[in-house]
Amino acid sequence: MTFKDEFLRLLQTKQISIPQLAKSIGISQSTPYFWTKGLSVPGRKTLSNIFEVFQLDEETKKLLWNLREAHLRPIQEEVKQEKPKDLYIDKFTTLFSEIVNNRSLSMYQLSDASKVRRGTIYGWMQGKAIPKADKLLPVLKHLNCTDDQKRELIDLCLKARDANPRPKGYKNRSLWEKDAVGRVSILFKEYGMDLLNVSSSDYDLDIRPKNSRGKTKPVPVFFKNKTADLNAIFVKGCEVKMKAGSNFVLIIIFDNNPNHNRALFEFYGIVMVSEKDLFEHTQSILSGLFPNN
């Protein structure tokens, strides 16, 4: 039995329609449809509200909680699963941090001597970035490390960078854009989306419902921090949609632009939302992108 099965049974038993339920617990009417299709499950607070509407006994409540957890467990394990590139990064940061922490110089002196900013060195220690070999060598020159350790660090750098190639235009992207891709990827997986291999450098993600069995056109997604030039964003949205052969394109922005003509954008299949709005209204947004799923 799955959460979807028990939820459908309760709807029928309690004789409550989806619109009635949505209105009772204060959510969009499209949201419960994702639960009936097994694409997602309600959050903890929403599920507690469902308990009240259905007036469930403790045994049924416990069953729904367990089914909800069972639905989320494979997603969480998939997200946590280590990839080879992560192993290289972990090994590099562990060894590099150990060497830096055993230095005889202060961090300020190390930065001054190597001509590498302290923030950059700290970023390497935390695994936020992996340096190129020519950037790393000046730092290693002023640290107490053996030739074997230097060779190992250089080797780990090369392997980590090869396993994790940077997309076109990466240097020009904001920190928010780089980080948001990871956060939103996890969110999409939690809501039953497949993340497909992106064949173009013009956008960041390709998403499609897992239950579509390849019959639904994927929707391209790209992230944009600066939205002052809405005309340029509109043009890029049209270009990406055309290149991907999709009916829609999803643009995720840092913050809403008050001059954004939502009706015009969506008339051309361009859905532009802030990351905050995406997290708050995920199911209704995905329902609009994939109306037949």
Protein Blocks (a to p, Z undefined) as FASTA:
>chain_A
ZZklmmmmmmmmnopafklmmmmnopafklmmmmmnopaccdfklmmmmmmmnopafklm
mmmmmmmmmmmmmmmmmmmpccfklmmmmmmmmmmmmmmmmpcbdfklmmmmnopafklm
mmmmnopaccdfklmmmmmmmpccdfklmmmmmmmmmmmmmmmccdehklmpcfklmmmm
mmmmmmmmmnopacdddfbfkbmbdcddfklnomaccddddddfblkbmmlmmmmmmmmm
mmnopabdcdddfbdcfklcfklmmmnopacddfklmmmmmmmmmmmmmmmZZ
